[in-house]
Amino acid sequence: MRRMERYRAWADRLAPGRIVFAGRQDEIENYYAAADLIALMSIQEAFGNVVLEALAAGLPVLVNREVGAAELLKGALLDGIVDRLDEPRSWKQNFFGCWTKRTMRRSRKRLGR
Protein backbone atom coordinates (compact mmCIF):
# COMPACT_ATOMS: atom_id res chain seq x y z
CA MET A 1 0.00 0.00 0.00
CA ARG A 2 1.40 3.41 -0.93
CA ARG A 3 2.17 5.90 1.80
CA MET A 4 -0.68 8.31 0.95
CA GLU A 5 -3.17 5.44 0.90
CA ARG A 6 -1.98 4.45 4.38
CA TYR A 7 -2.45 8.03 5.61
CA ARG A 8 -5.96 8.18 4.17
CA ALA A 9 -6.89 4.82 5.72
CA TRP A 10 -5.52 5.98 9.08
CA ALA A 11 -7.46 9.27 8.85
CA ASP A 12 -10.67 7.41 7.95
CA ARG A 13 -10.28 5.21 11.02
CA LEU A 14 -9.39 8.14 13.28
CA ALA A 15 -12.00 10.68 12.13
CA PRO A 16 -14.23 9.40 9.31
CA GLY A 17 -15.07 12.17 6.85
CA ARG A 18 -13.34 14.90 8.87
CA ILE A 19 -9.77 14.93 7.54
CA VAL A 20 -9.17 16.25 4.02
CA PHE A 21 -6.14 15.45 1.89
CA ALA A 22 -6.57 18.17 -0.73
CA GLY A 23 -3.27 17.78 -2.57
CA ARG A 24 -1.59 20.70 -4.29
CA GLN A 25 -3.81 23.77 -4.61
CA ASP A 26 -3.25 27.05 -6.45
CA GLU A 27 -5.96 29.05 -4.67
CA ILE A 28 -5.61 28.07 -1.04
CA GLU A 29 -7.49 30.90 0.67
CA ASN A 30 -10.73 28.91 0.95
CA TYR A 31 -8.90 25.99 2.53
CA TYR A 32 -7.33 28.20 5.17
CA ALA A 33 -10.69 29.85 5.81
CA ALA A 34 -12.27 26.42 6.41
CA ALA A 35 -9.42 25.12 8.60
CA ASP A 36 -9.16 25.18 12.38
CA LEU A 37 -5.49 24.24 12.55
CA ILE A 38 -2.65 23.39 10.15
CA ALA A 39 -0.44 20.40 10.95
CA LEU A 40 2.84 19.85 9.11
CA MET A 41 4.11 16.57 10.47
CA SER A 42 6.88 16.07 7.94
CA ILE A 43 9.88 14.12 9.15
CA GLN A 44 12.04 16.75 7.45
CA GLU A 45 11.06 19.88 5.55
CA ALA A 46 13.59 22.53 4.49
CA PHE A 47 11.21 25.33 5.42
CA GLY A 48 7.49 24.74 4.94
CA ASN A 49 5.85 27.90 3.55
CA VAL A 50 2.52 26.43 4.64
CA VAL A 51 3.47 27.43 8.20
CA LEU A 52 3.83 31.11 7.28
CA GLU A 53 0.68 31.00 5.15
CA ALA A 54 -1.32 29.47 8.01
CA LEU A 55 -0.03 32.02 10.52
CA ALA A 56 -0.88 34.85 8.11
CA ALA A 57 -4.41 33.42 7.93
CA GLY A 58 -4.62 33.48 11.74
CA LEU A 59 -4.44 29.71 12.18
CA PRO A 60 -2.48 27.86 14.84
CA VAL A 61 0.20 25.54 13.48
CA LEU A 62 1.45 22.17 14.63
CA VAL A 63 4.91 21.32 13.26
CA ASN A 64 7.70 18.86 13.78
CA ARG A 65 10.76 20.48 15.35
CA GLU A 66 12.73 19.35 12.27
CA VAL A 67 10.70 21.62 9.95
CA GLY A 68 12.77 24.72 9.20
CA ALA A 69 9.89 27.12 9.90
CA ALA A 70 9.73 25.84 13.49
CA GLU A 71 12.80 28.01 14.18
CA LEU A 72 10.69 31.12 13.55
CA LEU A 73 7.98 30.29 16.09
CA LYS A 74 8.16 32.36 19.26
CA GLY A 75 6.04 32.94 22.36
CA ALA A 76 2.72 31.07 22.46
CA LEU A 77 3.47 29.61 19.02
CA LEU A 78 6.11 27.39 20.62
CA ASP A 79 3.24 25.22 21.89
CA GLY A 80 2.78 24.06 18.31
CA ILE A 81 6.23 22.48 18.03
CA VAL A 82 6.24 18.70 18.41
CA ASP A 83 9.51 17.22 19.65
CA ARG A 84 8.82 13.54 19.06
CA LEU A 85 6.83 12.49 16.00
CA ASP A 86 7.33 8.85 16.91
CA GLU A 87 5.39 9.40 20.14
CA PRO A 88 1.67 10.10 19.43
CA ARG A 89 1.13 11.32 22.98
CA SER A 90 3.58 14.16 22.30
CA TRP A 91 1.83 15.55 19.23
CA LYS A 92 -1.59 14.89 20.74
CA GLN A 93 -0.69 17.06 23.72
CA ASN A 94 0.58 19.86 21.44
CA PHE A 95 -2.52 19.57 19.25
CA PHE A 96 -4.92 20.00 22.15
CA GLY A 97 -2.86 22.89 23.51
CA CYS A 98 -3.10 24.72 20.17
CA TRP A 99 -6.78 23.82 19.77
CA THR A 100 -7.70 25.04 23.25
CA LYS A 101 -5.96 28.38 22.75
CA ARG A 102 -7.65 28.82 19.35
CA THR A 103 -11.07 28.05 20.85
CA MET A 104 -10.49 30.49 23.70
CA ARG A 105 -9.44 33.27 21.29
CA ARG A 106 -12.57 32.70 19.19
CA SER A 107 -14.78 32.81 22.28
CA ARG A 108 -13.22 36.06 23.50
CA LYS A 109 -13.60 37.55 20.03
CA ARG A 110 -17.30 36.68 19.96
CA LEU A 111 -17.75 38.21 23.41
CA GLY A 112 -15.96 41.38 22.31
CA ARG A 113 -13.02 41.00 24.69
Secondary structure as UniProt FT lines:
FT   HELIX           3..14
FT   TURN            16..18
FT   HELIX           29..34
FT   STRAND          38..40
FT   HELIX           49..56
FT   TURN            57..58
FT   STRAND          61..64
FT   TURN            65..66
FT   HELIX           68..72
FT   HELIX           75..80
FT   STRAND          81..82
FT   TURN            85..86
FT   HELIX           88..110
FT   TURN            111..112
//
